[in-house]
Amino acid sequence: MLDGKVLILNQNYEPLTVCTVKRALLMLFGGKALSVELRPEQVRSVSAAWAVPSVVRLARYVQAPVRRVVLSKRNLLKRDNYECQYCGARGERLTLDHVVPRKSGGPSTWENLVCACLACNNRKGESRPEQAGLQLRRRPRRPNNISYIRSFVGVTDHRWRPYLFFDDEPPEPLLAHPVAPTDESAR
Ligand SMILES: [Zn+2]
């Protein structure tokens, strides 16, 4: 129970990270956080009982540190939900594709690498998506706190959903022109 997961929101309700119930309770007792959503269970000591938090909010706004996720094939597969980013194929061997081909100066970055099935990768070859008649289903991005919790931590408690998924979420803008190489050191 104390090892269960709790979603931590910034003071402005922006999702930050996930911690254990134990750490969240210590934050609540210390006045550093406030309960936002509770689970039906309680934790008990000899003389007292506390509701188990599901979501807590920091009492004070913190400048969130930039989320660092290692750029690897494994993490790109997770980010892309194990789906070919051109045709949506799943469950077959996926490869990594440089949206702007390396030959044209396309960098190996979160913004220029996507998962692609063998068929799409072969069709695309050394060309840009639009030259091969392919279109990205969503814009490749570096994981932020929300996408990190969604894709890497996993949403293990339905009470987190209102803070991580938004009904009025605009569809991700598709790239009219693939990403230009970006300066990694500027991030
Ligand atoms: Zn495909």
Residues whose N, C-alpha, C, O or C-beta is under 5 A from the ligand:
A	BS01	ZN	C84 Y86 C87 G88 A89 C117 C120
